[in-house]
């Protein structure tokens, strides 16, 4: 009998990683309007990150574990995917099944 692998597997990560490994692992960026963008590329330049999204936006942000983007990703405050980035459904399902815990989970 062949069993299909479930995409509903729960993933646990540490609650307060730096922003760079978190964005590199999840490949999503929450905008201030509450929209999730797909990340095309991310480069670490000293203490700053240069991020390019699939919809063509590129910007620079500080690599911080207490930043707005890190909080929004951990607490899942971004509510809708970007229409131009075309974030796939499997990536959104994987993101919703990811949990962050202060005392349990894999270090990023």
N, C-alpha and C positions, 0 to 999 in steps of 0.2 A: 504494500500500500504506500502511495506517495503522498506526503504531506506538503502543502504549500507553506512557505515561510510567511509568518505574519508581519505586517508592517506596523502593527500596533504594539511593538515591543517597547517597554519603558526604558528610558535612559536616564541615568543619574550622574550629575556632574557637581563639582564643588561650587559653592554659592558665589565666591568672590574671586574668580580668576581675573587676570588682566584682560583688557579689551581685545588685544591682538589675537591670542589663541582662541578666544570665544568667537569672534567674527570669522576667523579662519576655519573653525570647525563647523559652525552653523551656516555660514555663507548667506546671512540675512542681515539687513540694516534697517532699524526702525527710524523713520523720519519723525519730525516733530508734529506732523499732522496725523500720526497714528497709522502710517502706511508702511508695510514691510516691502523692502526692495531686495532684489537678488544681487549679490556681490559678485562681480566679474573678477576683480583683482584687488589684492590688498598688499601694500608694501610698508614695512616698518622702517621709518627714517628717524633714528634716534629715539626720542620720546614721543614722536608723532606718527600717525598712520595716514597713508594716502590710499583712499578707497575709491574704486570706480564701480558703479552699478551697471546692471544690464541695460537700463534705460538711458545711459550716456552721461549721467551725472558723475562728477569727480570732485572730491573735496578732501580736506585735511582735518584731522581731529586728534586730540590728545589721547595717548594710550593710558587710560585710567580705569581702575576697577570700580570706582564710585561714580563714573560718568552717567549722564542721562541715558545714553544708548545702552550701556551695560545694565542699568536698572530696568529699562523698558524690556530688554530681552529676557532678563531673569524673571520678571514679574508678568511677562506676556501682556503688556499694555497696548501694543500695536494690534489693531483690530482687523485690517483688511490688506490683502496683497496689492501690489502695484499692477495696474493694467498694462503698462508699457514693458515692465520687466518680465511678465508672464511667468511668475513663480509657479513651478509645477505642484500639483496637489500632493504628491508623495513627500515633497520637502516640507509643506505646511503640516502634514500629518506627523512627520518625524519631529518637527519643532513642537507641536502641541503635546507630544508624548515624552518630551524631555523635561526632567525635573531637576531643580537645583536645591542642594541641601548643604548646610554649613558643616555637618559632621559625617556625611556619607557621600560616596560617589567617587568618580574617577577625576584625578587632576588633569587639567588640560595643558 
